[in-house]
Amino acid sequence: MAETFINKTVALGNTADTSVYSPGSGETAIIIHAQVANVDETNAADLYMDLYDTSTTTAAALAHKISVPTASAILPIGGKLILETTDQLRAWAGASSDLELTLGILVLT
């Protein structure tokens, strides 16, 4: 089994249920780091994050309406998160372009 480390960065919009990462066909991914920074210098912004399991077509909240203070960052995933092939990490913000997500991912093929 091959292992590859990747980084992914996303400026979060305010459209609900937006997929920000999904492993490719035949891959499993382990999210080993997730940080959300509020880049707005004036206002706090709310974070929403779900794990969407395609095998059961269900979403589970990882973060729901967590306020990220202005000019600060949070770690919304407390530990490692496994994504099976085609599962989705979904994330969005209460205000567009206020939050930036950075992921550290181990991809197994």
C-alpha positions as CSV (number, residue, x, y, z in Angstrom):
1,M,0.0,0.0,0.0
2,A,1.4,3.4,-1.1
3,E,1.3,6.4,1.3
4,T,1.4,10.0,0.1
5,F,1.2,13.1,2.3
6,I,-0.7,16.1,0.8
7,N,-1.8,19.5,1.9
8,K,-5.1,21.1,0.9
9,T,-6.2,24.7,1.4
10,V,-9.6,26.1,0.9
11,A,-11.2,29.5,1.3
12,L,-14.6,28.6,2.6
13,G,-17.8,30.0,1.0
14,N,-21.2,30.2,2.6
15,T,-22.9,27.5,0.6
16,A,-24.1,24.6,2.9
17,D,-22.8,21.1,2.3
18,T,-19.9,22.1,0.1
19,S,-17.4,19.2,-0.4
20,V,-13.8,20.4,0.4
21,Y,-12.1,17.0,0.1
22,S,-12.9,13.5,-1.0
23,P,-10.5,10.6,-1.6
24,G,-10.1,9.5,-5.1
25,S,-11.2,6.1,-6.5
26,G,-9.5,3.3,-4.6
27,E,-8.0,5.6,-2.0
28,T,-8.5,6.0,1.7
29,A,-7.5,9.2,3.4
30,I,-6.6,10.1,6.9
31,I,-7.0,13.7,7.9
32,I,-4.2,14.2,10.4
33,H,-4.5,18.0,10.7
34,A,-7.3,20.5,10.2
35,Q,-7.1,24.2,11.0
36,V,-9.6,26.9,10.3
37,A,-8.4,30.5,10.4
38,N,-10.6,33.6,10.4
39,V,-8.9,36.1,8.1
40,D,-11.5,38.8,8.6
41,E,-10.0,41.5,10.8
42,T,-13.4,42.8,12.0
43,N,-15.9,40.0,12.5
44,A,-16.2,36.5,14.0
45,A,-17.4,33.9,11.6
46,D,-19.3,30.6,12.1
47,L,-17.9,27.3,10.9
48,Y,-19.9,24.3,9.8
49,M,-18.2,20.9,9.1
50,D,-19.6,17.5,8.3
51,L,-18.4,14.0,7.4
52,Y,-20.6,12.7,4.6
53,D,-20.6,8.9,4.4
54,T,-21.6,7.9,0.8
55,S,-22.1,4.2,1.7
56,T,-25.0,5.2,4.1
57,T,-25.9,8.6,2.5
58,T,-25.7,10.3,5.9
59,A,-23.9,13.3,7.2
60,A,-22.5,13.7,10.7
61,A,-21.6,17.1,12.1
62,L,-18.0,17.6,13.1
63,A,-18.5,21.3,13.9
64,H,-21.8,23.1,13.9
65,K,-22.0,26.9,14.1
66,I,-18.7,27.2,16.0
67,S,-17.8,30.9,16.2
68,V,-14.2,31.5,15.1
69,P,-13.1,34.8,16.6
70,T,-11.6,37.5,14.3
71,A,-7.9,37.1,13.5
72,S,-7.6,33.7,15.2
73,A,-7.7,29.9,14.4
74,I,-9.3,26.7,15.7
75,L,-8.7,23.0,15.3
76,P,-12.1,21.6,14.5
77,I,-11.2,17.9,14.3
78,G,-10.0,16.5,17.6
79,G,-7.8,13.7,16.3
80,K,-7.5,11.7,13.1
81,L,-10.5,11.3,10.7
82,I,-10.7,8.5,8.2
83,L,-12.4,9.1,4.8
84,E,-13.2,6.0,2.7
85,T,-13.3,6.2,-1.1
86,T,-15.9,8.8,-2.2
87,D,-16.7,10.0,1.4
88,Q,-16.7,13.7,1.7
89,L,-15.4,16.3,4.2
90,R,-17.8,19.2,3.8
91,A,-17.2,22.6,5.3
92,W,-18.7,26.1,4.9
93,A,-18.8,29.4,6.7
94,G,-21.5,31.7,7.9
95,A,-19.9,34.5,5.8
96,S,-18.1,33.9,2.5
97,S,-14.3,34.4,2.4
98,D,-13.9,34.9,6.1
99,L,-12.6,31.4,6.9
100,E,-9.7,29.5,5.4
101,L,-9.3,25.7,6.0
102,T,-5.9,24.0,5.9
103,L,-5.8,20.2,5.8
104,G,-2.8,17.8,6.3
105,I,-3.8,14.4,4.7
106,L,-2.3,11.0,4.4
107,V,-3.6,9.2,1.3
108,L,-3.4,5.4,1.1
109,T,-3.7,3.7,-2.2
